[in-house]
């Protein structure tokens, strides 16, 4: 028994064949070569772009107007303080958008004729707020609601409301697509086991749907990170408005570059996480299909 296990590689560890070891070594060499080629081509491309920009006649003027290190350093504290307000609106919006989007998506998927009015209202909501430009929603919410109620409302509240109204429509459609992508047999099996509609949705459908729609949800989150910078329209002292004030005082556009860099640094981790998770899902779904 022991000799048989040893001859076949053992029960605890598989010893690949010589052919498989050669294949793995070849894949490793190819991977290293691909990485080196990618690095070399990227460096060459960046160098060509840099030399092309520097050699243009207006580069000196552009560098002075947009990339002044002294002005950037002086504007950073005020822009950073405004950026913290953008982060507050983003944090609140993530929660409110998630709650509103789930409610709208579930309302659109309710079965039966009795829920027809709810399905129509949910569909109308998503159609309207996906069609309206976000800047118009900001104007309608930021200046219309305070006028309607006749009282002052903080810009952070109005900005969060505008972001929620717009992005809950997009996210609701993504969630609805994920719910409808779950095969009907999953629902039928859950109901056969005695689960009710709500239990089936919560324990069977939603976990599978969320796993499928995580990448597009992350992309919506990246878009939302950018659009919170538009709340400066409401008079909020965010990063964009702070950059505008600094630019008007220095007659230089460098503060806008500082604000842009902060938003880029905020978005990059989410973008990379999205790419990693998408690749992970692809590799898991294609396991065994690659030679």
C-alpha positions in Angstrom: 0.0 0.0 0.0 2.8 2.4 1.0 4.8 1.5 -2.1 1.8 2.0 -4.3 1.2 5.5 -2.9 4.8 6.4 -3.2 5.0 5.3 -6.8 2.0 7.3 -7.8 3.2 10.5 -6.1 1.6 9.9 -2.7 -1.8 10.8 -1.4 -0.6 14.0 0.1 1.3 15.5 -2.7 1.1 15.2 -6.5 4.4 15.0 -8.4 3.9 16.4 -11.9 5.3 14.5 -14.8 8.4 15.7 -16.7 6.3 16.9 -19.5 4.2 19.0 -17.1 7.3 20.4 -15.5 8.6 21.4 -18.9 5.3 23.1 -19.6 5.3 25.0 -16.3 8.9 26.1 -16.9 8.0 27.3 -20.4 5.0 29.3 -19.1 7.2 30.9 -16.4 9.8 31.9 -19.0 7.1 33.3 -21.3 5.6 35.2 -18.4 8.9 36.8 -17.4 9.6 37.7 -21.0 6.1 39.3 -21.4 6.7 41.4 -18.3 10.1 42.6 -19.5 8.7 43.4 -22.9 5.8 45.3 -21.4 8.1 47.3 -19.1 10.5 48.2 -22.0 7.6 49.2 -24.3 6.0 51.3 -21.6 9.2 53.2 -20.8 9.9 53.8 -24.5 6.3 55.0 -25.1 6.5 57.3 -22.0 9.8 58.7 -23.2 8.5 59.4 -26.7 5.5 61.2 -25.3 7.6 63.2 -22.9 10.1 64.3 -25.6 7.2 65.2 -27.9 5.5 67.4 -25.3 8.7 69.1 -24.2 9.7 69.9 -27.8 6.4 71.6 -28.6 6.5 75.4 -28.8 3.9 76.1 -26.1 5.2 73.6 -23.5 7.0 76.3 -21.4 3.8 78.3 -21.2 1.7 75.2 -20.3 4.2 74.1 -17.7 4.0 77.5 -16.0 0.2 77.8 -16.1 -0.6 74.2 -15.1 2.4 72.6 -13.4 3.9 75.2 -11.1 5.2 73.3 -8.0 5.3 76.3 -5.8 1.7 77.2 -6.4 0.7 73.5 -6.1 2.3 73.2 -2.7 0.7 76.4 -1.4 -2.8 75.4 -2.7 -2.6 71.9 -1.4 -3.9 72.5 2.2 -7.0 74.4 1.1 -7.7 71.9 -1.7 -7.2 69.1 0.7 -9.7 70.6 3.2 -12.3 70.8 0.4 -11.5 67.3 -0.7 -12.4 66.0 2.8 -15.9 67.4 2.1 -16.1 65.4 -1.1 -15.1 62.3 0.9 -17.9 63.0 3.3 -20.5 63.2 0.5 -19.1 60.1 -1.1 -19.3 58.1 2.2 -22.9 59.1 2.8 -23.9 58.5 -0.8 -22.5 55.0 -0.8 -24.9 54.0 1.9 -27.9 55.9 0.6 -27.4 54.7 -3.0 -27.0 51.1 -1.9 -30.3 51.2 0.1 -32.3 53.0 -2.6 -30.9 50.9 -5.5 -31.8 47.6 -3.8 -35.3 48.8 -3.1 -35.8 50.0 -6.7 -34.3 46.9 -8.2 -36.5 44.6 -6.0 -39.6 46.7 -6.9 -38.9 46.3 -10.6 -38.7 42.5 -10.2 -41.8 41.9 -8.1 -44.0 39.3 -9.7 -47.7 39.4 -10.2 -50.2 42.0 -11.5 -50.8 43.5 -8.0 -47.3 45.0 -8.1 -47.7 46.5 -11.5 -47.9 50.1 -10.2 -44.7 49.6 -8.3 -42.9 48.2 -11.3 -44.1 51.1 -13.4 -42.9 53.7 -10.8 -39.5 52.0 -10.5 -39.1 51.9 -14.2 -40.1 55.5 -14.6 -37.7 56.5 -11.9 -34.7 54.8 -13.6 -35.6 56.2 -17.0 -35.8 59.7 -15.7 -32.7 59.9 -13.6 -30.6 57.9 -16.1 -31.7 60.4 -18.8 -31.1 63.6 -16.8 -27.6 64.9 -16.8 -26.2 64.9 -13.3 -25.5 68.7 -13.4 -29.2 69.4 -14.0 -30.1 67.2 -11.1 -27.8 69.2 -8.9 -29.4 72.4 -10.0 -32.9 71.0 -9.5 -32.1 69.6 -6.1 -29.7 72.3 -4.9 -31.9 75.3 -5.7 -35.3 73.8 -6.2 -35.8 71.9 -2.9 -34.7 74.8 -0.6 -37.0 77.1 -2.5 -39.8 74.6 -2.2 -39.5 74.1 1.6 -38.6 77.7 2.2 -35.6 77.0 4.4 -31.8 76.7 4.2 -30.3 73.2 3.7 -26.6 72.4 4.0 -24.8 71.7 0.7 -23.5 68.4 1.9 -27.1 67.2 2.4 -28.2 68.5 -1.0 -25.2 67.0 -2.7 -25.8 63.6 -1.1 -29.4 63.7 -2.2 -28.5 64.6 -5.8 -25.9 61.8 -6.0 -28.4 59.4 -4.5 -31.2 60.3 -6.9 -28.9 59.9 -10.0 -26.7 56.9 -9.1 -29.4 54.8 -7.4 -31.1 54.6 -10.9 -27.9 53.3 -12.5 -27.1 50.9 -9.6 -30.6 49.7 -9.5 -30.5 48.6 -13.1 -27.2 46.8 -12.5 -28.7 45.0 -9.5 -31.9 44.1 -11.4 -29.7 42.6 -14.2 -27.9 40.5 -11.7 -31.2 39.3 -10.1 -32.6 38.4 -13.5 -29.3 36.6 -14.5 -29.8 34.0 -11.7 -31.4 31.0 -13.3 -35.1 30.4 -12.5 -34.3 26.9 -11.3 -32.5 28.4 -8.3 -35.8 30.1 -7.3 -37.8 27.0 -8.0 -35.5 24.8 -5.9 -35.6 27.3 -3.0 -39.4 27.4 -3.1 -39.5 23.6 -3.2 -37.5 23.6 0.0 -40.2 25.7 1.6 -38.5 29.1 1.4 -40.8 32.1 0.9 -40.3 34.8 -1.7 -38.4 37.1 0.7 -36.2 34.3 2.0 -35.5 33.1 -1.5 -34.5 36.6 -2.6 -32.3 37.1 0.5 -30.6 33.7 0.8 -30.5 32.4 -2.7 -30.9 35.0 -5.4 -29.1 38.1 -4.0 -25.9 36.3 -3.0 -25.5 35.0 -6.5 -26.6 38.2 -8.2 -24.1 40.3 -6.2 -21.2 38.0 -7.1 -22.0 38.5 -10.8 -22.5 42.3 -10.6 -19.6 43.3 -8.4 -17.4 44.5 -11.3 -20.0 46.9 -12.8 -20.9 48.1 -9.3 -17.3 49.0 -8.7 -17.3 50.9 -12.0 -20.3 52.9 -10.9 -18.5 53.6 -7.6 -15.6 55.0 -9.5 -17.9 57.3 -11.6 -19.6 58.4 -8.4 -16.2 59.3 -6.9 -15.6 61.7 -9.8 -19.1 63.3 -9.8 -19.1 64.3 -6.1 -16.6 66.9 -7.3 -19.6 68.7 -9.0 -21.2 69.7 -5.7 -19.2 72.9 -5.9 -22.1 74.1 -8.0 -24.2 74.2 -4.9 -21.6 76.5 -3.2 -20.0 73.7 -1.2 -16.4 74.4 -0.2 -15.1 71.2 -1.8 -11.9 70.6 -3.6 -13.1 72.0 -6.9 -14.3 75.2 -5.4 -11.1 75.6 -3.3 -9.1 75.1 -6.5 -11.2 77.7 -8.2 -10.6 80.2 -5.4 -6.8 79.5 -5.4 -6.7 79.8 -9.2 -8.5 83.1 -9.1 -5.9 84.5 -6.6 -2.8 83.2 -8.4 -4.0 83.5 -12.0 -2.8 80.0 -12.5 -4.5 76.7 -13.2 -2.2 74.5 -11.1 -4.7 74.2 -8.2 -7.1 72.4 -10.6 -4.3 69.9 -11.3 -3.9 69.4 -7.6 -7.6 68.7 -7.2 -7.5 66.3 -10.2 -4.6 64.4 -8.7 -6.5 63.9 -5.4 -9.5 62.5 -7.3 -7.2 60.2 -9.3 -5.5 58.9 -6.2 -8.9 58.2 -4.8 -10.0 56.3 -7.9 -6.9 54.2 -8.6 -7.3 51.7 -5.7 -10.9 51.0 -6.7 -10.0 50.6 -10.4 -7.2 48.2 -9.6 -9.5 46.3 -7.2 -12.1 46.0 -10.0 -9.5 44.7 -12.4 -8.2 42.2 -9.9 -11.7 40.9 -9.0 -12.8 40.7 -12.6 -9.7 38.7 -13.5 -10.3 36.4 -10.5 -13.8 35.7 -11.6 -12.7 35.1 -15.2 -10.0 32.6 -14.0 -12.4 30.8 -11.7 -15.1 30.5 -14.4 -12.6 29.3 -17.0 -10.8 26.8 -14.8 -9.9 23.8 -16.9 -10.6 25.5 -20.2 -7.1 26.8 -20.8 -4.3 24.5 -22.0 
